[in-house]
Amino acid sequence: MRSPQSLRRNDRGATMLEFSLVAFPILLLIMGTLEIGFIYWGTKELENATGTGARFVRTGQAQQDNWSSSNLKVEICRRTSILYDCATKLRIDVVSAASFTAFAPAAPLDDAGNLKSDASFSYSPGGRNDVVLVRSFYPWTRLLGGSYLMRAAVPVRNEPF
């Protein structure tokens, strides 16, 4: 049996103890930084892809080819790489109106805070010179648990196609 005085002078394992105290906060900081980077990347991809989808509506291609919301969703998802299972998780809402001030878009979340189903969103690409709001929503699953709702919105005025 060792005496307490000999244990006080023994510094074996001190480095391991110091590392264990510092490792968790550093790893948490690294994971948080990666998470913020992935969310930023995914949001920028979603915004760019939604802008491209809105261009299909604005130029009349979606209307002339009789696209449904699923066709527009496929085109948006084709332009993303980090959004996992995009075709299943992505929700799009296309609303048309006579002017930019006439929009009354529905809330994307239900009363429980969950993203609504595809059937809850509308698809009305409008006609010539109509104002259209194209919105997309993607529920991002966080690395450290929970979820974050990525959203993008692009208001456009249709061309006289």
C-alpha positions in Angstrom: 0.0 0.0 0.0 1.3 3.4 -1.0 1.3 6.3 1.3 -0.5 9.5 0.3 2.8 11.4 0.2 4.1 9.1 -2.6 0.9 9.5 -4.6 1.2 13.3 -4.5 4.7 13.1 -6.0 3.6 10.6 -8.7 2.7 12.5 -11.9 2.1 9.5 -14.1 -1.2 9.9 -16.0 -1.4 13.7 -15.6 -1.3 14.2 -19.3 -4.1 11.8 -19.9 -6.2 13.5 -17.3 -5.5 17.0 -18.8 -6.4 15.7 -22.2 -9.6 14.2 -21.0 -10.6 17.5 -19.6 -9.9 19.4 -22.8 -10.8 16.9 -25.5 -14.6 17.0 -25.1 -15.0 20.8 -25.5 -12.6 20.8 -28.5 -14.4 17.9 -30.2 -17.7 19.7 -29.6 -16.3 22.9 -31.1 -15.1 21.0 -34.2 -18.4 19.2 -34.6 -20.3 22.5 -34.3 -18.1 24.2 -36.8 -18.6 21.3 -39.3 -22.4 21.4 -38.7 -22.6 25.2 -39.4 -20.5 24.6 -42.6 -22.8 21.9 -43.8 -26.0 23.9 -43.0 -24.5 26.9 -44.9 -23.5 24.7 -47.9 -27.0 23.0 -48.0 -28.8 26.3 -47.7 -26.8 27.9 -50.6 -27.5 24.8 -52.7 -31.2 25.0 -52.0 -31.3 28.7 -52.8 -29.5 28.2 -56.1 -31.6 25.2 -57.1 -34.9 27.0 -56.2 -33.8 30.0 -58.3 -33.3 27.6 -61.2 -36.7 26.1 -60.6 -38.2 29.5 -60.5 -36.6 30.3 -63.9 -38.5 27.3 -65.4 -41.7 28.8 -64.1 -40.9 32.4 -65.1 -40.0 31.5 -68.7 -43.1 29.4 -69.1 -41.3 26.0 -69.6 -43.1 24.5 -66.7 -46.5 25.6 -67.9 -46.0 24.7 -71.5 -44.8 21.2 -70.7 -47.6 20.7 -68.1 -45.2 20.2 -65.2 -46.6 19.1 -61.9 -45.0 19.9 -58.5 -43.1 16.6 -58.7 -41.5 17.6 -62.0 -40.3 20.8 -60.5 -39.1 19.0 -57.4 -37.0 16.7 -59.6 -35.4 19.6 -61.4 -34.6 21.3 -58.0 -33.1 18.1 -56.6 -31.0 17.5 -59.7 -29.1 20.6 -58.8 -28.2 19.7 -55.3 -25.6 17.3 -54.0 -25.5 17.6 -50.2 -29.3 17.4 -49.6 -29.6 13.7 -48.8 -32.8 12.0 -50.0 -33.9 15.2 -51.6 -36.8 13.8 -53.6 -38.5 12.4 -50.5 -37.7 15.2 -48.0 -38.0 18.3 -50.2 -41.3 20.3 -50.1 -42.1 23.0 -52.7 -44.8 25.6 -52.7 -45.6 27.6 -55.9 -48.2 30.3 -55.5 -49.3 32.9 -58.1 -50.9 36.2 -57.6 -51.7 39.4 -59.5 -49.1 41.5 -57.6 -46.2 41.1 -55.2 -48.3 42.4 -52.3 -51.2 39.9 -52.9 -49.3 36.8 -51.5 -50.6 34.9 -48.5 -48.3 31.9 -48.4 -49.2 29.1 -46.0 -46.9 28.2 -43.0 -44.7 25.2 -43.8 -45.0 23.7 -40.3 -48.0 22.1 -38.7 -49.1 22.8 -35.1 -46.7 20.3 -33.7 -43.7 22.0 -35.5 -43.3 19.3 -38.1 -42.9 20.0 -41.8 -46.2 19.5 -43.6 -46.8 16.8 -46.3 -46.6 17.4 -50.0 -50.4 17.6 -50.2 -50.5 20.6 -47.9 -48.5 22.8 -50.3 -49.9 24.3 -53.5 -48.7 24.3 -57.1 -50.0 27.2 -59.1 -47.3 28.4 -61.6 -49.6 31.1 -63.0 -49.9 32.5 -66.5 -48.4 35.3 -68.5 -47.2 38.3 -66.5 -48.4 36.8 -63.2 -46.3 37.2 -60.1 -45.2 33.8 -58.7 -43.6 32.9 -55.4 -41.6 29.6 -55.5 -40.6 28.4 -52.0 -38.8 25.2 -51.1 -38.3 23.6 -47.7 -35.8 20.8 -46.6 -35.6 19.3 -43.1 -31.9 19.0 -42.3 -31.0 16.4 -39.7 -28.2 17.7 -37.5 -25.1 15.8 -36.7 -25.5 16.4 -33.0 -29.3 15.6 -33.0 -32.4 17.5 -33.8 -33.4 19.1 -37.1 -33.1 22.4 -38.9 -35.5 23.6 -41.6 -33.7 25.0 -44.6 -35.8 27.3 -46.7 -35.5 29.3 -49.9 -38.0 31.6 -51.6 -37.8 33.2 -55.0 -40.4 35.7 -56.2 -40.6 36.3 -60.0 -42.9 37.8 -62.6 -43.7 35.5 -65.4 -42.6 36.5 -68.9 -45.2 36.9 -71.6 -44.6 33.5 -73.0 
